Amino acid sequence: MRWNSRAYDSSFGYVSAKGAPLVDLLDPQPGERVLDLGCGTGVLTAEITSRGAQVLGIDGSPVMIEKALAQFPGIDFIIGDGHDFTVAQAYDAVFSNAALHWMSRDPDAVIENVREALVPGGRFVAEMGGSGNCAELTAAMSTAWRDYGLPEPELPWYFPTPAEYAARLERNGFVVRILEYFDRPTPLDECPGGAADWVRMFAANVLAGLPKDLVEPLLRRVNELAAPALRRETGWMADYVRLRFAAVRR
């Protein structure tokens, strides 16, 4: 996935802003070692650092890590994949906001790597898209693709049910302490193009393989299909459903 880090922080700054309650749930303590998995441009990594923790940010996108290093030069950031990362010294906590659903190739491998990165009793605190996340947005995409005679788009995300993900955590050596599953309709305040702007940011790889002259008509059709459910008088909304949890390594 190739990210536009500037657009991510401007038009989609809510990704970090909505993560503030998750940092409170983590409750980082001075001197603790925390790993921020899928750190993006480092905004929440910096917030955790400001509370006195020693933080390492990991993200699979070189563009995101480049911006994180530029914005927060006193914090350590490295490029890494959640499916196969390792650390030299165990951490007190692993934190992840809006990133685990991108690590869809092998969710169990990600959880196993998180466990290996933690001290016994270390905590895993995260929020990700849950089952039903962006259902209206993805349904509009699927219908638009069919309308243009295209194969069903291969969407890159993993949105589990609470029971499914809790079972994965338990199976891979964690005790689940808190698990919340909730709707979080999110205004797309800085997206004048509506659902089309959301697709451009979060499904860029799906668009990349299409003929260039087809992209804009296709996105206009996505907007037409999504508008009845997601466009309000005040603007466009994203139909987010979130899965937030805190678990402890056995």
N, C-alpha and C positions, 0 to 999 in steps of 0.2 A: 504494500500500500504506500503510495507516494502522497505525503501530506503537504498542504500549504500552511506553514506554521503561522504566517501573518493572519490569514483568514481565521485560523483556529482560535487565535487569541482575541480577534476583534469581533467578527460576526458570531463566533461560537464560544465566547468567553464564559457563557453559562456553564460549560462543562466543568471548569474549575470552581466557579462561584457556588454552584450547587454542591460542591464537595466539602464545604466548610463543616456541616454537621458530622461528616465522616471523620474529619480530623479530631473533632470533639470526642467522638466515640473511641478513636485510637488513644486519645489522652496521652500524648507523648510526654515523657518525663526527662528532665535535664540529665544528660549523660547517657541516655539510652541510645542504642544503635538501631536505626530503622532503615529498612529497604523500601523504596517507593517503586513498585513494579508497574511499568507503563506510565511513567511520570510525565509524558508529554513535554511541554515547554517549561516545566519545573515550578509552576506557580504554587502548587500545594506542597511540593518538596521544600520550598522556601518557607512556607507557613509552619511546617513541622520543625524545620531548623530553628525558626524564631522562638520556639518553645524550649529550646535547649538541647534537643536531640542531635546526634550525629547521623546524618542521612546520606545515603547513596541513592541516586535516581538512575533507573534503568529504563530504556525505551528502545524499541526495535527500529525506530525511524532516525536515521542520521540527521535529517533536517530538524527534527524536534530537539535532539540532543545539542546540535549546534546552537540553536536559539537559547536553550536552557543555559548552556555554558556562557553565552554572551550576556544574558540577563542576570545570572547569579554566579559570578566568577568565584565566589568563596565556597561553593558547594560542589561535591563530586558527582559527576554524571558520566555514564558509560552507555554505549550501544549494546543491547542484549535482547535475546528472544526468550520469552517466558517458558518456551518449551524445552530449552536446553541450557539455561544459565546455571552457573555455579558461583559460589563465593568462597573466599579463603578463610573467613572467620564468621561464625554464626551470629545472627542478629536477634535482638530482643523482640522485634515485630516486623512483619511485612504488611505494607499498606498498598492498596490499589484502588484507584477511582476511575470508573468508566473505561476500563482497559481489558478486563478478563474476557469480556464477550468477543473481543477481537482475537483472542488466543484460542481459536476454534478447532485447530487441527487435532489436538489431543488434550482435552481439558484435564484428564487425570495426570498426565505428565507435568502439566503446569503446577497442579496441587502438590505432586510429589516433590518437585523442585523447591516450592515454597517451604514444605516441611523440612527438607534438607538444609535450607538456609536459616532455620530457626533453632534457637536453643530449646531444650526441653522446657515446656511450659510457655514458650514464646507464643505470641498471638498473631493471628492472621485477620486483618480488618479490611473489608473491601465492600465496594458497591459496583454493581454491573447491571446490564439490561437483563430483565427477567422475561419469562414467557409472556407473550403478548406485546412486548416492547415494539413500538413503531408499527403496529399491525396495519393501521390505515395507510401509513406511508408506503410500506412494502406491498400492500395489496394494490395500491395505485400504480406502483412500478410494474408489478406483474401484469396487470391488465393493459397498461400502456404498451408493454413489450409485445403482448399478444396482438393488440390492435395493429401493430406495425409488422406483424408476421415474424417476430423474432422469437428465438428460444427463450424459455423461462430464465430470467437473470440468476446467476449464481451468486447469491448474497453471502457475504463473508462472516456473518455473525453467529454466535452461539448464545441463545436466550433460554436458559433452563427454567423449569419449574422450581419452586422452593424445595419440594421433596427430592427432586432429582439432584440438585446441587448439594443439599444436606447429606444425602447418601454418599455422594462422591467424597465430601470432606471426611465423613466418618470412616469410609473405606480406606482412605489414604492417611489415616493417623491423626485426625483432629477430633476434638470434642466441640460441638457447636454450642455456644453460649447464648448468642442472640441471632435471630434471623427475622428480617422484616421484608415484606413484599407489598408494594404499594404503587398506585398510579401517581405519576408526577407530570401532568400536562405542563409543557414548557414553552413559553412564548419565544417565537423566532423573531425577536425585536429587530435585529440587524440584518434581516434577510428579506430585502425588497422583492426578491424573486420567489418568495414563498417556499413550497415544498421542493421546487427545482433547485434552489440554493442548497438545501439540505442534502439532496442527492449528489450535487456537484462535490460537496465536501466529503460525505461519508460513504459514498458509493462510486468514487472516482474511477476505481479499477474496473467497475462494471461498464462504465461509459467508455473507457479507454479503447476497448476492442470494437467499437461501433464506427460506421462511416461518419465522418465529420458532419456531413450535411444532414444527417438524421438526428443528431443529438438535440438540437434546439426544438424541432417539432415534437420529439419524444418527450422532452421535459415540459413543454407546454401542455401536452396531454396528461402528464403526471399531475400538473397543477389542476387541470380541469377535473380529474377524477378525485383528487384529494380534497378539493375545496369544500364540498358539502360537509365533510366531517371535521376539517381542521382549520378552515378560515372563519374567523370571528369578525365582528365589527371592529375590534381593537387590533386585529392582525392575525397572522398565522400562528398555529400551535403545533408542537410536535407531541405525539401521543406516547410519551415515555412511560414505561413500567419498570420499576427498579427493584433489585434484589440486594439488600444490604445485610451484612453478617459480621459477626465477630466469633472467631473460633480459636481454640488453644491447642497447641501441639501436645499430643500425649507423650 
